[in-house]
Amino acid sequence: MKVERDYFESIIERRGTNCARWDTMDKKYNQENLIHLGVADMDFRAPDAVIESFQKVVDHGIFGYTDLFGDFYNSISRWIKRQHQVDVKKEEIIFCPRITIAASLAIESLTEKGDEILINTPAYGPLYQAIIKNQRKVLESPLQQDGEIYRIDFEHMESLITPKTKMYILCSPHNPVGRVWSREEMKEIGLFCQRHNLLLFVDEIHSDILAPGVKFTSALHFPEQVRSRVILATSMTKTFNVPGVILSYMIVENENIRDCLKADIERIGMNNPNIFSVAAVEAAYNHCDTWYEEMLDYINGNDEFTRWYFAEHFPEINIFRREATYLLWMDCRALGCDDQELEKWFIQEAKVAVYMGNTFGKEGRGFIRVNIASPRALLQEAYERMRQRYDSIRRSQIT
Ligand SMILES: Cc1ncc(COP(=O)(O)O)c(C=O)c1O
């Protein structure tokens, strides 16, 4: 089945649908004419097969309690095999509504109050907040950058470890900096966790959305002695643009860890999925390979277009290499303005909303994150709005 390009080119009105990206952000900025390139979902229609499978549920008309059967697990196993060439057993897969919940649950079930948990910064907020909100201590290890890509500072991570350090939370691929950790880096991460007896919570939600030629090394490829300390959390919601169905899952090989997590899931009564999430997994993981490949291609085209446009019109803004995700991480520090001025310029002058880098911690000051999962014409309009007002932000740098 060939997916038509229109699929990604059509601009679909999302306002008025309780949409976090468009409605909530309009409300936040108290404006109605912004173009929103912030919240990480796509402005694309989900694959037809997913919509049809939702339709079947709707047509049936009974939305009863739902359990998980073989097809759900087989669909996940098929996809994992397709993407990572690894066989995952049904019992290793644990359903969880959101990765954000999985992170909190893993912290709460597997560590104690006051324990230390390591995370690299800039960091995806909910992962960072899961440490704080569960009263654990955050050990921040800033990623190092050279203007093109970011790297993990293993020496710095070593220097932070104490007997109270119990877990490392790894975002792989990394949001917001767009890195895919190389095989060598993953090996070093594994050795590091083994050496310090750390649990590794790894969030692989962005691992399906890779730039061309980039190879992703899943935590599933760690040697057995490292895999036994891994809680892998992932989802199909980013890949197939259905984050509103609220669904993720963990893959945990270690039976003791699994039992702890499952007991906690039962304790809080979170074991039944939403009826639509089952439909989404089965359809997306089995029948949407073409949509998926074309979506990657379209995102890549948007990435190239954005780089071309910015080089041409906004030479002071440096875009980091995107190895994965549909998010571009951009350094705006050469504009010489502070975050408040920059945000004000985006909202009040350019009429474009992006994520300010400081929402990912202090290492993100002076940076922005731009979501390029939109029809190209919409991106173009956003960039043209920026171009028309660009002189005013440039001028503020000179005066
Ligand atoms: C790294 C990362 N993890 C998790 C999520 C959200 O996952 P969920 O909706 O399952 O909580 C996002 C969404 O932006 C993300 O970027």
PDBQT file of the ligand as one rigid body, heavy atoms in Angstrom, charges set to zero:
ROOT
HETATM    1  C1  LIG A 401      11.706  11.229  25.990  1.00  0.00    +0.000 C 
HETATM    2  C2  LIG A 401      10.229  11.171  26.182  1.00  0.00    +0.000 A 
HETATM    3  N1  LIG A 401       9.706  10.238  27.006  1.00  0.00    +0.000 NA
HETATM    4  C3  LIG A 401       8.375  10.137  27.193  1.00  0.00    +0.000 A 
HETATM    5  C4  LIG A 401       7.509  10.991  26.559  1.00  0.00    +0.000 A 
HETATM    6  C5  LIG A 401       6.044  10.891  26.837  1.00  0.00    +0.000 C 
HETATM    7  O1  LIG A 401       5.633   9.583  26.875  1.00  0.00    +0.000 OA
HETATM    8  P1  LIG A 401       4.224   9.241  27.527  1.00  0.00    +0.000 P 
HETATM    9  O2  LIG A 401       3.207  10.032  26.803  1.00  0.00    +0.000 OA
HETATM   10  O3  LIG A 401       4.088   7.773  27.325  1.00  0.00    +0.000 OA
HETATM   11  O4  LIG A 401       4.337   9.626  28.965  1.00  0.00    +0.000 OA
HETATM   12  C6  LIG A 401       7.994  11.966  25.690  1.00  0.00    +0.000 A 
HETATM   13  C7  LIG A 401       7.082  12.909  25.027  1.00  0.00    +0.000 C 
HETATM   14  O5  LIG A 401       7.453  13.947  24.555  1.00  0.00    +0.000 OA
HETATM   15  C8  LIG A 401       9.389  12.048  25.489  1.00  0.00    +0.000 A 
HETATM   16  O6  LIG A 401       9.915  12.953  24.680  1.00  0.00    +0.000 OA
ENDROOT
TORSDOF 0
